[in-house]
């Protein structure tokens, strides 16, 4: 065993046992952040804040929630909303956070695409981030089911039915996932397990991995400049803070992040207090009824674009395209064939591609909410085809051209 | 020496693999429907109370089952269930697209699913929209004027063979 000296204080005592001083250096005081980054880089820490809020409010809700088809609806809409003191607040905070976390996640993703933060050396950051997106989607969906309202029930019905499209084993697989011939008590309880136990554990693990993957290539910056972090850090430590292109995460950078968290919290609590209903579908205040379908089923806003891709085609093709849309962003670093790392406005055709993609996804989102009749169907199909073309064909082509033009 | 070591490695790997397979089988079975759920999978319907042209919905395995006693004008179909001299359309009332419940439009003699605009004719055949197949026919057995859902009777087996 190592030699232990008499500690000269509590920090020293801990340092001898847990190396807290080295740990703080790696994590905070000597974790280098480029100076040239704007507010869009604060989205990560806002997401972390949102996750903390979801976690804590979730703990409070789960103390009163009952995962039983006979009790679930009342445990949410009666016990939590009316009897539990401040139960309404935790529920609205949880519901609104679940919705805006996707808004921030989309901004985070598109910031990464715009500034080329998924490229050269940062591929693992991007892939682990996309994994988090998929996990959050599963988390959101399994949580959406728990109040056992009409929309919860039918969303579960439709989503579990999607697996029926898998060749040969489809129908048996659907029954197996549900644990019943239709969505029922067994289904509710297994989604409850996923939502409060398995998925949060996996999410926390992947968040840790996402941060870890950031340590080696470091954070990108506004002009995608390649920095020699060791050299810049030396300057900083030598006291040339003005000349150095980096600052320490703590104490310099975090104060800026905290400022953006405060701004975001104002927006968030404005929604929680005055517009909490935007995350609460009115249909979900009817108890689940297995023998009556609501006239129009749609998911929450953040799934509309991929839902619209599902609807844009005939059944089997729609399922396949939906599957592709779920995973296509994972391979973005490999679809982009150019080695240029630069913000989109310095990349010509890529800039056009970026805005067309964003616009197309907004169109898909809008039409995903509208009933699929008449002209809506045509627009859905065109926008869905465009989405797939943009990612699978156009992106590789324009980036190969970009690479060749550079030579 | 090295062969003894590789034997140990192989034995360890084999033991782990066998344990892993048994664990997976156990976990798969845990997710299967419970015996009580399976046992409740039979429903008996008395057809003699139905009137012609009226749609009756009964619940079987938590799914809605559409039962329609057909009139003369509705014609005949190989998917009809014949019991006590009358013809019936018996289908699982879940759209084959994504599982919503289509509504019966009596005037148009059609089942219309509001979710994605799927349409089925009076025999449950898909006639327009995204549904890929006709409405499914539940396993059934005919017992006089009674229909037993969940049991694969000879009439059901014959119908499935033809299809």
Interface residues (C-beta under 8 A of the other chain):
Chain A: X154 X157 X158 X161 X162 X164 X175 X176 X177 X178 X179 X180 X181 X182 X183 X184 X186 X190 X290 X291 X292 X293 X295 X296 X297 X311 X314 X315 X316 X318 X372 X373
Chain B: X28 X31 X32 X33 X34 X37 X41 X57 X59 X61 X62 X63 X64 X97 X98 X99 X100 X101 X113 X114 X115 X116 X117 X130 X131 X132
